[in-house]
Amino acid sequence: MRFLLPIASVVLLAAIAPNPVQQSFAGRWNLTGTGEHADRVYWLEVNEGGERVSGMFLYRTGSPLPIREARIEDGHLVFEIRDSRGEHWPGHRLRRDGDRLLGTINDRGIAVKVIGVPPPTWPEANASAAHTYGEPVALFSGGSLDAFTVQDKARPSGWSIEGGAMTNSPGANNLVSKQRFSDFRLQAEYKLEAGSNSGLYLRGRYELQVVDDHGKPPAKTGHMAIYGWTAPLVNASKPPAEWQTADIVLVGNRVTAALNGQNVHDNAEIQAITGGALDANETSPGPIMVQGDHNRVWYRKLIVTPITSTDQ
């Protein structure tokens, strides 16, 4: 026997039935371009509180920027960016696809299809602990540039060897080590011309800034900063044209570093990829990238020593 509910009851049940659950965009996301834009890497943080959506976005270069006019619209996260030059870029639109984000980033006028995944959950690590090291790898010690390739294969290197140091012409390519590394110690010796700027990318993803900022306060974009994220503890820079030394230890997402003998990071957390990262495959080994696309810099020593074990 069939029992039929009164029409009024059917209407009431429809009124109190729950709406489909709105998927959250909250959290941090590594975004990678697809197809012809597979070399474009971005980063996004989304905070949801009531009806307000806020967060930060990192283009391929530069520092994280606040997202603007952010909202959830028809199941999509929609936001705009005003970049460091004050230019306005609307049209960023993403949707949830299970544990991923799919959608389009407006890369300063270029529509880039992206796939987003959460960053890894890192195991506890201590870059300041005692480590056991393997054999050193001399990427450069006054000889050839054979240990490197270049980031942009369509352009010439723009690097040469001068007086036992490798040096760039202004606007040169970025050098990328052929060998990849996981946890390691990096020892570097270099000097800068006045006003110059370079960078050392650990695993090709995390830039420690190299810049002429002698005498200035520590800053998130200062010498040995985790670029855009964490300022050094002190500014230990020497004046331009003087040789400087950096001693850097990377374990997981933790870094300890000294500049010219002064401690500038003590097991500091690397919060995310930095602008200019080669990829967002954070748990994979990666190269050392040397930034050469600004003014002149000279490197006379770059030695990487892999870590084989760590005493916690």
Residue, then its C-alpha position, 0 to 999 in steps of 0.5 A: m500500500r502506498f502512503l502519500l504525504p500531503i502537499a503541505s508536508v512535501v513543501l515543508l520538507a523541501a524548505i528544510a532540506p539542507n543546501p549542497v555543502q559549499q566546498s571550502f577554499a581555505g588553506r595554502w595552495n601551490l599552483t602550476g600552469t598546464g600545457e605551454h605554461a607548465d613552467r609557471v608556478y604560483w602560490l595562494e593562501v585563502n582565509e574564509g571568515g563568515e562572508r569575508v574571503s581574504g588571503m595572499f597570492l604570489y606571482r611567478t616573481g616578487s613577494p606575496l600580494p593581498i588578494r582583493e575583491a575576493r568572493i565565492e561565486d557559483g562555486h568558484l573562488v574569484f579574486e583580483i590582484r594589484d601588483s607591486r607596480g600598482e597595476h590591476w589584474p582581475g579575472h583569477r577564477l578557481r574551483r575545487d575538484g576534490d583535493r585540487l584546485l582547477g581554473t585560470i590565473n590572470d598572469r598580467g594579461i595572460a590567461v594561464k590554466v592551473i592545477g593547485v594542490p596543498p603544500p606538503t606537510w613537512p616532518e619535524a626537522n632541525a637545520s641547526a642540529a649536528h649532521t653527517y655529510g657526504e662528499p662535497v660537490a664543487l659547482f664552481s671553484g674557479g674553473s668551468l661552468d660545466a656544472f650548470t645549464v641555464q633556465d631559459k634554453a632559448r637565450p644565451s647564458g650571459w655568464s663568463i669566467e673572469g679572474g677565477a670567478m664566474t660573472n654575469s653580464p646585466g640581464a643574463n640567464n639564471l644558472v641551474s645546476k645539473q645535479r639535484f640535491s635534497d638536504f645539504r650545506l651550501q658554501a658560497e663566496y661572492k661579491l656585488e657591484a653597487g646596487s646589484n641583486s642576485g639570489l641563491y635558490l635552494r632546490g630551485r624553489y626557495e630564494l635566499q636573497v643576495v643584494d647590496d644593502h650594506g647598512k640598511p635594516p634587515a628586511k624580507t627582501g634584504h641580503m640573505a632574506i628568505y625572499g618575501w617571507t622572512a628577514p634575516l636576524v641581522n644585516a651582515s652585509k659588507p659594502p659592494a665590491e668586497w668578497q662575502t661568504a654565505d654558509i647555508v644548511l637546508v633540511g626539509n623546510r628549515v634553514t640555518a644560515a650565516l653571512n660573513g660569519q654572523n648567524v642570520h637564520d637559526n632553523a628558520e621555517i621556509q613558509a612556502i616557495t618564493g617568487g621565481a621558483l622553478d617548480a612546486n614539487e617541494t619534497s623532490p630533490g632540486p637544483i641550485m639556481v643562481q640568479g643572474d638577470h639583474n646587475r653584475v655579481w661575481y661568484r668564486k665558490l659554490i660548494v654543495t655538501p649533501i647531508t646523509s643523516t641528522d642528529q635530532 
